[in-house]
Amino acid sequence: MEEKTNAHDIKESTKNVPKHPISTNKKVLSIIVAAVVILNLVLFSFHVYGTGPFWIVLVSGALLAYLVVPKLK
């Protein structure tokens, strides 16, 4: 049997498709921030640099993730 497709079916099937490339950029930015924070932790654990830069990078990444990333559409 042939199924009829209507506008509602098409709308439902495209619901999860990103409407704008900024959603992809949001995901990429989130991955980059997470990678920088993990690299920061690894470098700090191997005593590559001190506590000052460690906390600056950690707080900057947290503020970026908490304040900036959610505002991106």
C-alpha positions, -999 to 999 in steps of 0.1 A, spaced: 0 0 0 11 35 -8 14 59 21 4 95 15 27 122 28 13 154 39 27 187 52 26 174 88 46 143 80 73 164 62 74 189 91 78 161 116 106 144 96 126 176 93 122 186 130 157 175 140 175 191 110 195 221 120 179 252 106 211 273 106 248 264 107 252 282 140 239 250 158 269 232 143 292 260 153 278 258 189 286 221 190 322 227 176 327 255 201 316 233 230 339 205 219 369 229 216 362 244 251 360 209 266 392 198 249 410 230 261 399 223 297 410 187 295 443 196 280 447 223 308 441 196 334 466 172 319 493 199 315 487 210 351 490 174 364 524 171 347 536 204 363 540 221 329 527 253 345 515 266 378 482 271 395 476 306 383 472 298 346 454 266 355 426 285 373 425 312 347 419 287 319 395 267 340 373 297 351 374 311 315 362 278 301 334 276 327 322 311 321 323 306 283 303 274 287 278 288 312 273 323 297 282 324 260 274 290 246 237 289 257 231 323 241 241 310 207 212 299 186 
